Amino acid sequence: MDENKVFDEEIDEGEDLVLTLEMEDGTEEDCIVLTIFPMDDKQYIALLPVAQADDEEADVYLYAYTEDEDGNPILSDIEDDDEFEAVCDRYDEVCDEEDFEEL
């Protein structure tokens, strides 16, 4: 995906928030927003491709998340390996917290 690429979003009441990402090769992929979470002084977003929604071993996409002046979301690749590992760890913690809250 191109860095700082703004993506389209569709919101249907009672449905998952679905975003359409434009990938580096020009193809588009619809993804479900799993969560937006903070780490340090940044926000990150976790996305699940709609095509893999029923797959327990599906890939989850993680991106840095910001918004433009109009409130439109902007995603950026996480290029630093250490930052990416920290974001993965934080995402796992967020998932564990959500699982705990469901009990």
HELIX and SHEET records of a PDB file:
HELIX    1   1 VAL A   50  GLN A   52  5                                   3    
HELIX    2   2 ASP A   81  GLU A  102  1                                  22    
SHEET    1   A 7 LYS A   5  VAL A   6  0                                        
SHEET    2   A 7 PRO A  73  SER A  76 -1                                        
SHEET    3   A 7 TYR A  61  GLU A  67 -1                                        
SHEET    4   A 7 LYS A  42  PRO A  49 -1                                        
SHEET    5   A 7 GLU A  28  MET A  39 -1                                        
SHEET    6   A 7 VAL A  18  GLU A  22 -1                                        
SHEET    7   A 7 ASP A   8  GLU A  10 -1                                        
END                                                                             
